[in-house]
Amino acid sequence: MKYNVRGENIEVTPAIRDYVENKIGKIERYFDSTENAESKVNLKVYNNYQKIEVTIPMTGLVLRAEESHEDLYAAIDLVVDKLERQIRKHKTKVNRKLRDTGSPKYLFNEVIENGAPTNVAVEDEEVEADLVRTKRYNLKPMDSEEAILQMNLLGHNFFVFLNAATNETNVVYKRNDGKYGLIESY
């Protein structure tokens, strides 16, 4: 796995880089091959706390986690735990539906080898004062259950997807009561 470690308001020392690479390297055990995988790590230091953001883009999936803590090394440990939970959840939920096409470990390895995901932002641009960012991406055909899983893996409150059954653009979202909602276009 390749690592891109950046720091904001902090100099990334060799000790910090080694710690990040060793800890995030633990998730490599979930894959047979990680030569083409790239882990983007962003370390931020604020007055009272440190924040770490890790993004690992893969085909059809983006592993992303962020954590804040008073201690940078503790934040790194927490973010690795979060990534491991995401991987285990993905392997059990999504691959349960795909058992007939191969083993979950094989499918997960194929995700890494194929490069960047098809449903993540391709372009960010600033447009005007009120509109902070524009994202453009390809809608991947999927069912609402897979869309909810993708939304949770990304840590977002909503997820736009192409409904595989109706070929319409739909949105799943997390409700305040912890349940999920579906918005269908017509």
N, C-alpha and C positions, 0 to 999 in steps of 0.2 A: 504494500500500500504506500502511496506517495502522500506526503504531508505538506500542507501549505499553512504554516503557523505565522499569524500576524498579530501584532500587538498595538493597541491604541492606549496612549498614555503610559506605556510600559515598554521597556526594552526586553526583547525575547532573548534571554541568556541561553547558553548551551544547556545548562541544568534544567531550565523550564522546558526547552524544546525536547530534551531527552525524556523528561517525565511525561510530557504530553504524548510523545510517540510510543513510549512503553505502555501507558495506560490505554490509549486508543488502539494500540496494536493487539490488545486482548480480544477485541471483537473479530480479529482475523480468523480465530478458531471456528467461527461460524461458516467460513467459506473455504472451498478447496483451493481457489486461486484468487489472488488479490493484486496481481501485477498492474492491472489497468485502473484500479480503484484509486480515487483521490479523496483525501480527507481535508476539508477546509476548516481550519481552527482560527477563531478570532478571540483574542484575549483583550478584555477591557478593564481598566482600573479607574474606579471612581473614588470619592473621598472616603467612604466607610465600607465599601465592598468591592469585590472583583466579580467580573462576569465572564463566562466562557460560552461561546457559541460554536457548535460543531455541525457541519453539513457534509453528508456523504451522498452525492447524487448517483443514482443508478437508474437503469431502465425501468420505467413504470413505478418507481418508488424513490422517495428522497428520505433518507434517514437524517433527522435534524433534532438537535436537543440544545437547550441552553439552561444554564444554572448560574445563580448568584450566591456568593458566600463571602464572609469576612476574610477567609483564607483561600488563596488561589488554588493551592493543592487540593483542598477539600472540594472546591467547585469542580475541579477536573475529575475527581473521583465520582462525584454525584452525576456529572454529565455522562460518564462512561456507563454507570448503572442504568441511566435512562435509555441510552442507546441499546444496551443489551436487552432491556425489556421490550423495546420496539421491535428488535429483530425476532425475539421469541414469539411475540404476538403476531407478527407478520407471517412467520413460518407456520404457526399453528392455524391461524384463521384463513388466510388466503389459500394456502396450499392444501387445506382440507378439501376445497372445491376442485382442486386440480390434481388430485392423487392419480388419476388414470393417465396423466401425461408424463409422469415421472416422479421421482422422490422429491420431497421438499428441499433437501440440501442441494440437489442438482438444479432445481428451478432457481433457488436463491443464488447459486453460483453463476448461472446464466445471466441473471440480472446485472451482476457486476461486470461481466466480460463485455457486454454490449455497449457500454458507454453511458451517455447522459440520458435522463428520463425524457419521455415525450410530453409530459404534462407539467413541467415546471417553467418558470418564467424564462423567456429567451431574451427579452429586451426590457430594460428599465430606462425610463426617460422622465425628466422633469418637464411639465407642460406649462402650468401657470401657478400663481400664488396659492390658490385654494387646493388645487389638485397636486398632491405631493408626488405620486408615482403612478405610472401606467405599466401594467404587465400584459404581455401577450403570450399565449401558449396554445398548443394543439390540444383539443379535447379528446381524451381517450375514451372509447366506448367501454362502459362498465355498468354493473348493476348498482343499486343504491347501497347495498351492504359493503361492497368493495370501496365505494366512494366514502362511506363513513370511516372505514379503516384508513384510507389515505388521508382524510381530514385529521383524524386523531394522530396519525404518525407525523404529520406536519405540524401539529399543535395549533391548528387554526380553528376558528369558530364556524366556518362554512367551507364548502368545496363545490366548485362548478364542474360538471361532467356531462358527457354525452350518454344518455340512457341507451344501452345496447338493445333493449326490447322495442322502444318507440322511436329511436333515432332522433330524439328531441333533446334540447339543452335543459338540464335540470340542476337544481342546487340542493344540497343537503346542508343542514345547519344544526348546531347544538342549542337546545332550548335551555332556559333558565332552570327548569326542573330536572336537568340532567339527561333528558330524553332527546330524541332527534326528530327533526322535521324535514319534509321534502317539499320543494317548490317545483312544480311542473309548468313548463311553458305550453301554450296552445296556439 
